Amino acid sequence: METEVKLSFKNTDSLMKVASSDLFSECGISSEPKTVTLENYYLDTPDMKILQRNGSVRKRIVKGDDSYIEGTVKYGGGSSSGIHKRYE
């Protein structure tokens, strides 16, 4: 199971202040902005069985300096106090 935390920012300056903090630099995350294009495709059976079972299947195409394709399958889980947990 994975724990995912989603952060929201009111503007780009707030985002960049957090991204350039020591916490992110220690993790090897760059605060240097770059542009990428995301194409997301969500897949299901014709009778929506995956969605009915609280799941999702996604194919993501990332186009940029480091282009790649990834597939994600998620199911189950839930959220509590803004923390989302589900199998991925």
TIPAMI-812732 format. One line per field, with one value per atom (N, C-alpha, C): x, y, z; atom name; residue number from 1; residue in three letters. Coordinates in nm, 3 decimals, always signed. Example, Ala and Ser with C-alpha at 12.3 -4.5 7.8 and 13.67 -1.06 7.14 Angstrom:
2
c1 [+1.319 +1.230 +1.320 +1.285 +1.367 +1.290]
c2 [-0.569 -0.450 -0.330 -0.225 -0.106 +0.003]
c3 [+0.780 +0.780 +0.780 +0.708 +0.714 +0.787]
atom [N CA C N CA C]
nr [1 1 1 2 2 2]
rest [ALA ALA ALA SER SER SER]
END
This chain:
88
c1 [+0.084 +0.000 +0.089 +0.043 +0.117 +0.037 +0.105 +0.040 +0.076 -0.023 -0.002 -0.053 +0.028 -0.011 -0.015 -0.127 -0.141 -0.141 -0.058 -0.047 -0.110 -0.178 -0.237 -0.173 -0.152 -0.091 -0.177 -0.180 -0.261 -0.199 -0.066 +0.001 +0.137 +0.200 +0.329 +0.438 +0.435 +0.537 +0.535 +0.415 +0.404 +0.458 +0.426 +0.476 +0.628 +0.686 +0.831 +0.903 +0.840 +0.901 +0.914 +0.812 +0.817 +0.914 +0.907 +0.993 +1.141 +1.174 +1.315 +1.360 +1.273 +1.309 +1.409 +1.472 +1.571 +1.511 +1.385 +1.320 +1.326 +1.294 +1.294 +1.435 +1.526 +1.662 +1.732 +1.701 +1.760 +1.710 +1.592 +1.535 +1.579 +1.658 +1.704 +1.601 +1.500 +1.397 +1.440 +1.443 +1.487 +1.374 +1.408 +1.309 +1.309 +1.394 +1.401 +1.281 +1.194 +1.075 +1.110 +1.032 +1.047 +0.908 +0.895 +0.766 +0.760 +0.654 +0.626 +0.480 +0.449 +0.311 +0.269 +0.152 +0.099 -0.024 -0.028 -0.148 -0.191 -0.312 -0.363 -0.479 -0.476 -0.584 -0.630 -0.757 -0.813 -0.888 -0.861 -0.913 -1.007 -1.106 -1.198 -1.260 -1.333 -1.406 -1.532 -1.593 -1.715 -1.826 -1.832 -1.936 -1.887 -1.773 -1.719 -1.690 -1.643 -1.616 -1.504 -1.403 -1.291 -1.339 -1.412 -1.466 -1.563 -1.646 -1.741 -1.671 -1.550 -1.472 -1.374 -1.403 -1.323 -1.178 -1.160 -1.026 -1.011 -0.889 -0.861 -0.736 -0.734 -0.618 -0.586 -0.462 -0.424 -0.298 -0.299 -0.178 -0.142 -0.020 +0.026 +0.146 +0.138 +0.248 +0.304 +0.433 +0.499 +0.593 +0.572 +0.654 +0.731 +0.863 +0.950 +1.093 +1.185 +1.326 +1.348 +1.276 +1.285 +1.150 +1.118 +0.987 +0.980 +0.861 +0.840 +0.691 +0.657 +0.519 +0.512 +0.407 +0.390 +0.246 +0.231 +0.099 +0.077 -0.044 -0.075 -0.207 -0.208 -0.331 -0.351 -0.468 -0.500 -0.632 -0.643 -0.769 -0.779 -0.902 -0.926 -0.886 -0.868 -0.821 -0.930 -0.888 -0.980 -0.901 -0.969 -0.899 -0.949 -0.861 -0.894 -0.811 -0.874 -0.807 -0.717 -0.761 -0.684 -0.571 -0.552 -0.449 -0.517 -0.472 -0.530 -0.439 -0.497 -0.423 -0.499 -0.427 -0.486 -0.375 -0.407 -0.309 -0.279 -0.150 -0.108 -0.006]
c2 [-0.117 +0.000 +0.123 +0.226 +0.349 +0.462 +0.554 +0.672 +0.790 +0.859 +0.971 +1.097 +1.201 +1.329 +1.428 +1.494 +1.592 +1.731 +1.818 +1.954 +2.049 +2.150 +2.253 +2.386 +2.467 +2.597 +2.704 +2.822 +2.932 +2.995 +2.986 +3.046 +2.980 +3.015 +2.956 +2.992 +3.114 +3.155 +3.066 +3.035 +2.947 +2.808 +2.757 +2.625 +2.626 +2.727 +2.731 +2.749 +2.818 +2.833 +2.697 +2.615 +2.481 +2.392 +2.400 +2.315 +2.346 +2.468 +2.504 +2.489 +2.437 +2.419 +2.305 +2.300 +2.196 +2.057 +2.042 +1.911 +1.850 +1.927 +1.874 +1.860 +1.951 +1.940 +1.817 +1.781 +1.661 +1.534 +1.540 +1.423 +1.414 +1.511 +1.510 +1.562 +1.633 +1.689 +1.829 +1.855 +1.984 +2.086 +2.208 +2.315 +2.389 +2.346 +2.409 +2.364 +2.457 +2.417 +2.366 +2.269 +2.219 +2.187 +2.188 +2.164 +2.021 +1.951 +1.819 +1.815 +1.726 +1.704 +1.567 +1.560 +1.433 +1.396 +1.272 +1.215 +1.099 +1.105 +1.000 +0.929 +0.797 +0.715 +0.620 +0.628 +0.540 +0.428 +0.306 +0.188 +0.112 +0.048 -0.034 -0.135 -0.229 -0.325 -0.256 -0.309 -0.246 -0.232 -0.322 -0.315 -0.248 -0.178 -0.097 -0.177 -0.300 -0.386 -0.330 -0.271 -0.219 -0.104 -0.011 +0.101 +0.054 -0.043 -0.096 -0.158 -0.205 -0.267 -0.167 -0.036 +0.071 +0.068 +0.043 +0.037 +0.129 +0.141 +0.217 +0.161 +0.173 +0.135 +0.255 +0.304 +0.422 +0.396 +0.444 +0.449 +0.596 +0.631 +0.770 +0.780 +0.874 +0.904 +1.039 +1.042 +1.165 +1.205 +1.327 +1.378 +1.499 +1.493 +1.602 +1.562 +1.619 +1.583 +1.434 +1.380 +1.238 +1.173 +1.142 +1.085 +0.939 +0.897 +0.758 +0.730 +0.601 +0.556 +0.474 +0.496 +0.418 +0.368 +0.257 +0.202 +0.192 +0.224 +0.220 +0.147 +0.057 -0.011 +0.022 +0.076 +0.111 +0.046 +0.004 -0.053 -0.043 -0.050 -0.052 +0.076 +0.066 +0.179 +0.278 +0.395 +0.501 +0.621 +0.715 +0.833 +0.869 +0.933 +0.978 +1.102 +1.209 +1.335 +1.385 +1.368 +1.416 +1.325 +1.213 +1.116 +1.002 +0.981 +0.876 +0.755 +0.637 +0.512 +0.415 +0.353 +0.249 +0.168 +0.048 -0.042 +0.008 +0.008 +0.056 -0.039]
c3 [+0.000 +0.000 +0.000 -0.065 -0.077 -0.013 +0.053 +0.108 +0.019 -0.028 -0.119 -0.053 -0.053 +0.001 -0.115 -0.132 -0.239 -0.178 -0.233 -0.184 -0.286 -0.237 -0.323 -0.290 -0.392 -0.374 -0.439 -0.379 -0.431 -0.555 -0.567 -0.682 -0.703 -0.813 -0.850 -0.750 -0.699 -0.601 -0.477 -0.429 -0.312 -0.342 -0.459 -0.500 -0.507 -0.570 -0.587 -0.452 -0.357 -0.225 -0.157 -0.167 -0.108 -0.187 -0.320 -0.404 -0.384 -0.349 -0.330 -0.184 -0.099 +0.043 +0.060 +0.176 +0.206 +0.196 +0.235 +0.233 +0.092 -0.008 -0.144 -0.199 -0.165 -0.218 -0.161 -0.036 +0.025 -0.042 -0.103 -0.171 -0.316 -0.360 -0.499 -0.597 -0.546 -0.633 -0.671 -0.800 -0.850 -0.842 -0.805 -0.806 -0.939 -1.030 -1.162 -1.245 -1.284 -1.359 -1.498 -1.544 -1.681 -1.734 -1.864 -1.927 -1.979 -1.944 -1.999 -2.041 -2.132 -2.174 -2.125 -2.060 -2.012 -2.093 -2.138 -2.199 -2.111 -2.058 -1.970 -2.037 -2.032 -2.086 -1.976 -1.942 -1.840 -1.909 -1.866 -1.932 -1.839 -1.897 -1.820 -1.916 -1.862 -1.944 -1.996 -2.102 -2.156 -2.051 -1.954 -1.852 -1.722 -1.729 -1.618 -1.490 -1.505 -1.388 -1.300 -1.359 -1.278 -1.190 -1.247 -1.171 -1.062 -1.094 -0.996 -0.876 -0.896 -0.787 -0.725 -0.743 -0.685 -0.734 -0.863 -0.918 -1.037 -1.085 -1.206 -1.274 -1.405 -1.486 -1.574 -1.565 -1.641 -1.721 -1.844 -1.927 -1.940 -1.901 -1.908 -2.001 -2.093 -2.183 -2.141 -2.106 -2.065 -2.178 -2.228 -2.338 -2.290 -2.302 -2.259 -2.282 -2.204 -2.216 -2.190 -2.093 -2.058 -2.083 -2.208 -2.242 -2.199 -2.156 -2.118 -2.112 -2.100 -2.085 -1.957 -1.879 -1.758 -1.749 -1.682 -1.657 -1.508 -1.463 -1.320 -1.300 -1.203 -1.162 -1.014 -0.981 -0.842 -0.805 -0.678 -0.632 -0.480 -0.431 -0.288 -0.219 -0.089 -0.011 +0.023 +0.067 +0.105 +0.152 +0.217 +0.266 +0.405 +0.480 +0.615 +0.643 +0.682 +0.716 +0.603 +0.480 +0.365 +0.321 +0.388 +0.350 +0.274 +0.151 +0.068 +0.068 +0.087 +0.082 -0.007 -0.100 -0.182 -0.244 -0.284 -0.346 -0.485 -0.518 -0.649 -0.706]
atom [N CA C N CA C N CA C N CA C N CA C N CA C N CA C N CA C N CA C N CA C N CA C N CA C N CA C N CA C N CA C N CA C N CA C N CA C N CA C N CA C N CA C N CA C N CA C N CA C N CA C N CA C N CA C N CA C N CA C N CA C N CA C N CA C N CA C N CA C N CA C N CA C N CA C N CA C N CA C N CA C N CA C N CA C N CA C N CA C N CA C N CA C N CA C N CA C N CA C N CA C N CA C N CA C N CA C N CA C N CA C N CA C N CA C N CA C N CA C N CA C N CA C N CA C N CA C N CA C N CA C N CA C N CA C N CA C N CA C N CA C N CA C N CA C N CA C N CA C N CA C N CA C N CA C N CA C N CA C N CA C N CA C N CA C N CA C N CA C N CA C N CA C N CA C N CA C]
nr [1 1 1 2 2 2 3 3 3 4 4 4 5 5 5 6 6 6 7 7 7 8 8 8 9 9 9 10 10 10 11 11 11 12 12 12 13 13 13 14 14 14 15 15 15 16 16 16 17 17 17 18 18 18 19 19 19 20 20 20 21 21 21 22 22 22 23 23 23 24 24 24 25 25 25 26 26 26 27 27 27 28 28 28 29 29 29 30 30 30 31 31 31 32 32 32 33 33 33 34 34 34 35 35 35 36 36 36 37 37 37 38 38 38 39 39 39 40 40 40 41 41 41 42 42 42 43 43 43 44 44 44 45 45 45 46 46 46 47 47 47 48 48 48 49 49 49 50 50 50 51 51 51 52 52 52 53 53 53 54 54 54 55 55 55 56 56 56 57 57 57 58 58 58 59 59 59 60 60 60 61 61 61 62 62 62 63 63 63 64 64 64 65 65 65 66 66 66 67 67 67 68 68 68 69 69 69 70 70 70 71 71 71 72 72 72 73 73 73 74 74 74 75 75 75 76 76 76 77 77 77 78 78 78 79 79 79 80 80 80 81 81 81 82 82 82 83 83 83 84 84 84 85 85 85 86 86 86 87 87 87 88 88 88]
rest [MET MET MET GLU GLU GLU THR THR THR GLU GLU GLU VAL VAL VAL LYS LYS LYS LEU LEU LEU SER SER SER PHE PHE PHE LYS LYS LYS ASN ASN ASN THR THR THR ASP ASP ASP SER SER SER LEU LEU LEU MET MET MET LYS LYS LYS VAL VAL VAL ALA ALA ALA SER SER SER SER SER SER ASP ASP ASP LEU LEU LEU PHE PHE PHE SER SER SER GLU GLU GLU CYS CYS CYS GLY GLY GLY ILE ILE ILE SER SER SER SER SER SER GLU GLU GLU PRO PRO PRO LYS LYS LYS THR THR THR VAL VAL VAL THR THR THR LEU LEU LEU GLU GLU GLU ASN ASN ASN TYR TYR TYR TYR TYR TYR LEU LEU LEU ASP ASP ASP THR THR THR PRO PRO PRO ASP ASP ASP MET MET MET LYS LYS LYS ILE ILE ILE LEU LEU LEU GLN GLN GLN ARG ARG ARG ASN ASN ASN GLY GLY GLY SER SER SER VAL VAL VAL ARG ARG ARG LYS LYS LYS ARG ARG ARG ILE ILE ILE VAL VAL VAL LYS LYS LYS GLY GLY GLY ASP ASP ASP ASP ASP ASP SER SER SER TYR TYR TYR ILE ILE ILE GLU GLU GLU GLY GLY GLY THR THR THR VAL VAL VAL LYS LYS LYS TYR TYR TYR GLY GLY GLY GLY GLY GLY GLY GLY GLY SER SER SER SER SER SER SER SER SER GLY GLY GLY ILE ILE ILE HIS HIS HIS LYS LYS LYS ARG ARG ARG TYR TYR TYR GLU GLU GLU]
END
